[in-house]
Amino acid sequence: FFFQAEDGIRDAQESRGLGDVYKRQGQKGYEQAIEILEKALDLARSLFGEKDKQCANIMILLASCYSKQDENDAAFDYLQKAWNIFEEVEGLRSESCAVVCVEISNVYQKKDEIVDAIQFLDRGIKCFKDIRYQNQEHLAELIQQLGNLYQKNGQQQVQV
């Protein structure tokens, strides 16, 4: 685990140590976050192997940092790698795969590639529904976001 007391999070599952702290600092901290998260990813790979969920979780954090810096290709690359790990380890119908789909959709939205954003957000929502996702408020927000994307794409009459 990459838990560190300095980040103020006491749950190792929610923490990736200092990289997470820098990520929360905003634009200034993204370079530092990427540096630390890359080190954490290297360590996770050496400890757990290339195809471990810990590696995939760190990749999602890296993707978030790159996305915030408008380095969408790097973000997409890490999300694709995380997707492949989760697909192999957990299967396509998992919360992890749903999260990656939503994140990929967010990257496509930033690139203004609305059709692809719709496709991945829809896939993520379906995964969440298939696993009977408990956070209904979050699911409702995602469905609203999907509706907004359809509207932005000129498809007001689509049933979500």
N, C-alpha and C positions, 0 to 999 in steps of 0.2 A: 504494500500500500504506500501511497505517496502522501500520506497524511502528515501535516506539520502543524504544531501548535500555533505557530505564528499567524496562520490564516484565520484564527478565531472560530474555526469550524471544528466541532468535536466529533463529528461523524465521519469516519474514514471513507464511507461510500459517497459522501457529498463533497469531498475535498481532493484536490490534486496538489496540495501544498502551495508553495510560493507562487507557482505559475498561475494558480487560480486567484491569488491575491493581486498580482500585477494586472491580470485580465480585468478585474473589477475596478482598477484605477482609471480605466479609460484609455484614451489615445496614447498618453505618455507611457503607459505600462505595457502596451501590446508587444513591443519589441522584446522587453524583458520577459514577458510572459511566454512568448514564443521560444526564447532561448531556454528558459527553465523547463517548459513543457517538452521541448525536443530532448533535453537531457533525461527527463522522466520517462519519455517514450523509449529511449535507448536502454535505460535501466530495466524497464518493464519487459522489453523484448529479450534482454539477456536473462532475466529471472524467470519469465513465464512462457517465452516463445513468441513468435510472430503472430500467432492466431489466438491471442488471449483477449478476453473482454476488457481487461484493464487497459491494454494497448488501444483498443477501439474507443474506449471512453476518453482517453487522453487525446486521440485523434479528433474527436468531436470538439474538445476544447481548443485544440490547435486550429481547427476549421473556423471556429467562432472568432478567434483572434484575427486570422487572415481575412475573414469576411468583413470584420469591422474596419480593416485597413484597405478595403476594396481590392484585395488580392483574391478575387473570386476563383481563379483557376486553381490556386493552391488550396483554397477552402474546399472546392469541389473534389480535388484529388484526395484529400484526407477523408472526406465524407464517403467517397467511393470505397476506400480501403476499409473504413469502419463498417460500412454496409456489408462488404464481403466477409468480414470476420463474423459479424452478428448472424448473417445468413447461414454460415457454416456451423457456428456454435449453437445458435438458438432456433434457427429456422426463420422463415419469412414472416410467420405470424407471432411476432414478439413485440414487446413494448420498445425494445432497443431499435428494431428495424423501423418501427413507426416514427420514433424520434429522428432517426437519420433521414427518413423521407421528408419530414417536416423541415429539417435543416437544409436539405438539398433544395426544397421548394423555396426557402428563404433566399438562398444564393441565386436561384433563377430569377426571383422577383427583383433582386438588386441589379441583375443584368438586364432587366426588363424583357425577359423571355417568358412571357405570361403563359403560353400554352404548356411549356415544360413545367412551370411552377404549379399550374393547375393539376397536371398529371401526378406529380409527386405529392402534393398536398392531399389530393384525393386518395392516393394509395396509402398515405400515412393515416388518414382518417379511417379508412377501411380496416387497416391493421388494428387501430385502437378499438374499433367496434368489435372486431373478431375476437379480441382477447378480453372483451367486456371491461374496458378501461374504466376505472372507478372515478376519476376526476372529471365529472360531467361538465363542470364550469370550463375547464380547459378545452374539452372536446367541443363545447358550444362555441368558444372563441375561434377554434380552428375552422369550424363549419361556417361561421360568419366570415372569416378571412377567405375561405374558398368562394363564398358568394360574392365577395368584393372583387376577387380575381375574375370570376365569370363576368361580372358587370364591366370591369375594366377591359375585358376582351370583347365586349359587345354582345354578350350572351345573357340577357336579362331573364329569359324564360327557362333556364336550366334548373331542374330539380336537384337539390343538394341532399 
